[in-house]
């Protein structure tokens, strides 16, 4: 087992991004962890980390080793769990990254129920509208909206959201209600600035089989979906938002949907993970809970 210690030190450093954090997790010292990783690098003849004074990041060789190392250590943990009879125990910290509004409105109730069902489970939920690096940030899973770009990750689709164009009744009374996409040019637009790129998110529509993408001249720019909904409810213009953000406003009458017949195709919502093999119980129960969302909507 002693021969596994350098791999364990390497894997935990890769997950946490620093020797100090890995040392806290493994109940050692940063110098001990760093020396263990250095010995592994020396024995393999490759550099596994780029090192700075504050953090470490994996080299391409380090990323390849980490993916293989995760599988080996997961198999070892499963063997230990089998021997101890604890394979089905749901415990430990579930680390998840999710978009802010979807995390608050949809994911949090699901996670709250998981915590009630499994008292030994702990939660580390990180809400942001940018994309986290699962391997670098030591995440078990992340919730992603839209088409997925990173082919290294394992993904399972469990939900979908639609983009809805809305405005307040007062705005429509004052400025008129557009009946065609072409009429949007004369209207005030409240737009979303993407945190990952700083660019404006285009408005999306569908006319028959044709997909239409527009970049309206912004009257108001907001970097938060619920902030955009609030601006629209105040009569500042038209806004296109996910249906889970505008549902309450539509139900109360504070917002009205516009061009409903031109809604674009629904965007997939997926849970992504570093690997599909030998997932710990905490990840398995998360997947089961998320798949229940899909089943509930299908029903």
C-alpha positions as CSV (number, residue, x, y, z in Angstrom):
1,X,0.0,0.0,0.0
2,X,2.9,2.3,0.6
3,X,3.5,2.5,-3.2
4,X,0.0,4.1,-3.6
5,X,0.8,7.0,-1.4
6,X,2.5,9.1,-4.2
7,X,-0.5,8.5,-6.4
8,X,-2.9,9.5,-3.6
9,X,-0.9,12.7,-2.9
10,X,-0.8,13.5,-6.7
11,X,-4.6,12.9,-7.1
12,X,-5.6,15.0,-4.2
13,X,-3.3,17.8,-5.2
14,X,-4.8,17.7,-8.7
15,X,-8.3,17.9,-7.3
16,X,-7.6,20.7,-4.9
17,X,-5.1,22.8,-6.9
18,X,-2.5,23.2,-4.1
19,X,-0.2,21.1,-1.9
20,X,-1.6,22.9,1.2
21,X,-5.2,22.0,0.5
22,X,-4.2,18.4,-0.3
23,X,-2.2,18.2,2.9
24,X,-5.3,19.3,5.0
25,X,-7.4,16.6,3.3
26,X,-4.8,13.9,3.8
27,X,-3.8,15.1,7.3
28,X,-0.2,15.7,6.3
29,X,2.1,18.6,5.7
30,X,2.4,20.6,2.4
31,X,6.1,19.7,2.2
32,X,5.4,16.0,2.6
33,X,2.8,16.1,-0.1
34,X,5.1,18.1,-2.4
35,X,8.0,15.7,-1.9
36,X,5.7,12.7,-2.5
37,X,4.6,14.2,-5.8
38,X,8.2,15.1,-6.7
39,X,9.2,11.5,-6.2
40,X,6.4,10.3,-8.4
41,X,7.5,12.8,-11.1
42,X,11.1,11.5,-10.8
43,X,10.1,7.9,-11.1
44,X,7.9,8.5,-14.1
45,X,10.3,10.9,-15.8
46,X,7.7,13.6,-16.5
47,X,6.5,16.8,-14.9
48,X,2.9,16.5,-13.6
49,X,2.3,20.0,-12.3
50,X,3.2,23.6,-13.2
51,X,4.0,25.2,-9.9
52,X,3.5,28.8,-8.7
53,X,3.8,30.2,-5.2
54,X,0.1,30.0,-4.6
55,X,-1.2,27.0,-6.6
56,X,-0.4,24.2,-9.0
57,X,-2.0,23.2,-12.3
58,X,-1.6,20.0,-14.2
59,X,0.5,19.6,-17.3
60,X,-0.9,17.5,-20.2
61,X,1.0,14.5,-18.8
62,X,-0.5,15.2,-15.4
63,X,-4.1,15.3,-16.8
64,X,-3.6,12.0,-18.6
65,X,-2.2,10.4,-15.4
66,X,-5.0,11.9,-13.3
67,X,-7.8,10.4,-15.5
68,X,-6.1,7.0,-15.1
69,X,-5.3,7.5,-11.5
70,X,-8.9,8.3,-10.6
71,X,-10.1,5.0,-12.1
72,X,-7.5,3.1,-10.1
73,X,-8.2,4.8,-6.8
74,X,-12.0,4.5,-7.3
75,X,-11.6,0.7,-7.9
76,X,-9.4,0.5,-4.8
77,X,-12.0,2.4,-2.7
78,X,-14.8,0.2,-4.0
79,X,-12.8,-2.9,-2.9
80,X,-12.3,-1.4,0.5
81,X,-15.9,-0.5,0.8
82,X,-17.0,-4.1,-0.2
83,X,-14.6,-5.5,2.4
84,X,-16.0,-3.2,5.1
85,X,-19.6,-3.7,4.0
86,X,-20.1,0.0,3.5
87,X,-20.4,0.2,-0.3
88,X,-24.0,1.5,-0.1
89,X,-23.3,4.1,2.5
90,X,-24.0,7.6,1.2
91,X,-21.5,9.9,2.9
92,X,-18.8,12.4,2.3
93,X,-19.0,15.8,0.5
94,X,-20.9,16.1,-2.7
95,X,-19.2,18.9,-4.7
96,X,-21.3,20.4,-7.5
97,X,-21.2,23.4,-9.8
98,X,-24.4,24.9,-11.3
99,X,-25.8,28.0,-12.9
100,X,-27.0,30.5,-10.4
101,X,-30.7,30.7,-11.0
102,X,-31.2,27.1,-12.0
103,X,-29.2,26.1,-8.9
104,X,-31.4,28.2,-6.7
105,X,-34.8,27.4,-8.2
106,X,-34.5,23.8,-9.4
107,X,-31.4,22.1,-8.0
108,X,-31.5,23.3,-4.4
109,X,-34.8,21.5,-3.6
110,X,-33.4,18.3,-5.0
111,X,-30.2,18.6,-3.0
112,X,-32.1,19.5,0.2
113,X,-34.1,16.3,-0.1
114,X,-30.9,14.3,-0.6
115,X,-29.5,15.7,2.6
116,X,-32.6,14.9,4.5
117,X,-32.5,11.3,3.2
118,X,-28.8,10.8,3.8
119,X,-27.7,12.4,7.1
120,X,-24.0,11.6,6.6
121,X,-23.9,13.5,3.3
122,X,-22.4,17.0,3.1
123,X,-22.8,19.5,0.3
124,X,-20.4,21.9,-1.4
125,X,-22.6,23.8,-4.0
126,X,-20.9,26.4,-6.1
127,X,-23.3,28.7,-8.0
128,X,-21.9,30.7,-11.0
129,X,-22.8,31.3,-14.6
130,X,-19.3,30.6,-15.8
131,X,-18.0,27.1,-16.5
132,X,-15.9,25.4,-13.8
133,X,-13.1,22.9,-14.5
134,X,-14.3,19.7,-12.9
135,X,-10.9,18.1,-12.6
136,X,-9.0,21.2,-11.5
137,X,-11.7,22.2,-9.0
138,X,-12.2,18.7,-7.6
139,X,-15.9,18.6,-8.4
140,X,-18.0,15.5,-8.5
141,X,-20.4,16.9,-11.1
142,X,-21.5,20.1,-12.8
143,X,-24.8,21.2,-14.3
144,X,-24.5,22.6,-17.8
145,X,-27.1,24.2,-20.0
146,X,-26.9,24.0,-23.8
147,X,-24.7,21.9,-26.1
148,X,-21.6,20.5,-24.5
149,X,-18.1,21.3,-25.8
150,X,-15.8,19.2,-23.6
151,X,-15.7,15.7,-25.0
152,X,-13.5,14.5,-22.0
153,X,-16.5,14.6,-19.7
154,X,-19.3,12.1,-19.2
155,X,-22.7,13.7,-19.6
156,X,-26.3,12.7,-18.9
157,X,-29.2,14.9,-20.0
158,X,-32.0,15.2,-17.4
159,X,-33.8,18.4,-18.1
160,X,-34.4,21.2,-20.6
161,X,-35.2,24.9,-20.6
162,X,-36.9,27.1,-23.1
163,X,-36.1,30.7,-23.9
164,X,-39.1,33.0,-23.6
165,X,-39.4,36.6,-24.8
166,X,-41.2,38.7,-22.3
167,X,-42.2,42.3,-21.5
168,X,-44.4,44.1,-19.0
169,X,-48.0,44.9,-19.8
170,X,-47.2,48.6,-19.4
171,X,-44.4,48.4,-21.9
172,X,-46.5,46.7,-24.5
173,X,-49.3,49.2,-23.9
174,X,-47.0,52.0,-24.5
175,X,-44.8,50.6,-27.4
176,X,-47.1,48.0,-29.0
177,X,-46.8,44.3,-29.2
178,X,-44.5,42.9,-31.9
179,X,-46.2,40.2,-34.0
180,X,-43.2,39.2,-36.1
181,X,-39.4,38.8,-35.4
182,X,-38.8,41.6,-37.9
183,X,-40.7,44.1,-35.7
184,X,-38.3,43.7,-32.8
185,X,-35.8,46.2,-34.3
186,X,-38.0,49.1,-33.1
187,X,-38.1,48.0,-29.5
188,X,-36.0,48.5,-26.4
189,X,-34.0,45.5,-25.5
190,X,-32.7,44.2,-22.2
191,X,-29.8,41.9,-22.9
192,X,-27.6,39.4,-20.9
193,X,-23.9,39.8,-20.9
194,X,-22.2,36.4,-20.8
195,X,-19.8,36.2,-17.8
196,X,-17.6,33.7,-19.6
197,X,-16.8,35.9,-22.6
198,X,-18.2,39.4,-21.8
199,X,-20.2,39.2,-25.0
200,X,-23.9,39.8,-25.4
201,X,-26.0,36.6,-25.6
202,X,-28.0,36.6,-28.8
203,X,-31.7,36.3,-28.9
204,X,-32.9,33.0,-30.4
205,X,-36.0,32.4,-32.4
206,X,-37.5,29.8,-34.8
207,X,-39.6,30.5,-37.8
208,X,-40.9,27.2,-39.2
209,X,-37.8,25.1,-39.5
210,X,-35.5,28.1,-39.7
211,X,-33.4,29.1,-36.6
212,X,-32.9,32.9,-36.2
213,X,-30.3,34.6,-34.1
214,X,-30.4,38.3,-33.3
215,X,-28.1,40.7,-31.5
216,X,-30.5,43.6,-30.6
217,X,-29.1,47.0,-29.9
218,X,-29.2,47.0,-26.1
219,X,-31.1,49.6,-24.1
220,X,-30.2,47.9,-20.8
221,X,-27.4,45.3,-20.1
222,X,-27.6,43.1,-17.0
223,X,-25.3,40.3,-16.0
224,X,-27.9,38.4,-14.0
225,X,-31.0,36.6,-15.2
226,X,-33.2,37.6,-12.3
227,X,-32.0,41.1,-12.7
228,X,-33.1,41.1,-16.3
229,X,-36.5,39.8,-15.3
230,X,-36.9,42.6,-12.8
231,X,-35.9,45.2,-15.4
232,X,-38.5,43.8,-17.8
233,X,-41.2,43.9,-15.1
234,X,-40.3,47.5,-14.6
235,X,-41.2,48.2,-18.2
236,X,-37.6,48.9,-19.5
237,X,-38.0,46.7,-22.6
238,X,-38.2,43.3,-24.0
239,X,-36.1,40.5,-22.6
240,X,-35.4,36.9,-23.5
241,X,-34.9,34.6,-20.5
242,X,-35.1,30.9,-19.5
243,X,-38.6,29.8,-18.6
244,X,-37.7,28.9,-15.0
245,X,-36.7,32.6,-14.4
246,X,-39.9,34.1,-15.8
247,X,-42.4,31.5,-14.6
248,X,-43.4,33.5,-11.5
249,X,-43.7,36.8,-13.4
250,X,-45.9,35.2,-16.1
251,X,-48.1,33.6,-13.5
252,X,-48.6,36.8,-11.6
253,X,-49.2,38.9,-14.7
254,X,-46.1,41.1,-14.1
255,X,-44.7,39.8,-17.4
256,X,-46.4,38.8,-20.7
257,X,-44.9,36.4,-23.3
258,X,-44.3,37.8,-26.7
259,X,-43.9,35.9,-30.0
260,X,-44.7,32.6,-28.3
261,X,-45.0,30.9,-31.7
262,X,-41.4,31.7,-32.4
263,X,-39.8,30.1,-29.3
264,X,-36.5,28.4,-30.2
265,X,-35.9,24.8,-29.6
266,X,-35.4,23.8,-26.0
267,X,-31.9,23.8,-24.6
268,X,-30.7,20.6,-23.0
269,X,-29.6,20.6,-19.3
270,X,-27.1,17.9,-18.5
271,X,-25.1,16.7,-15.5
272,X,-21.4,16.2,-16.4
273,X,-18.9,14.2,-14.5
274,X,-15.1,13.4,-14.9
275,X,-15.8,9.7,-15.3
276,X,-18.8,7.2,-15.5
277,X,-17.0,4.3,-13.9
278,X,-17.2,3.4,-10.2
279,X,-19.0,6.4,-9.1
280,X,-19.2,6.8,-5.3
281,X,-22.6,6.4,-3.6
282,X,-23.0,10.2,-3.2
283,X,-22.8,10.7,-7.0
284,X,-25.1,7.8,-7.7
285,X,-27.9,9.2,-5.5
286,X,-27.4,12.6,-7.2
287,X,-27.9,11.0,-10.6
288,X,-30.9,9.1,-9.5
289,X,-32.5,12.4,-8.1
290,X,-31.7,14.3,-11.3
291,X,-33.1,11.5,-13.5
292,X,-36.3,11.8,-11.5
293,X,-36.7,15.4,-12.8
294,X,-36.6,14.0,-16.3
295,X,-39.1,11.2,-15.5
296,X,-41.4,13.7,-13.7
297,X,-41.6,16.0,-16.7
298,X,-42.1,13.1,-19.1
299,X,-45.0,11.9,-17.0
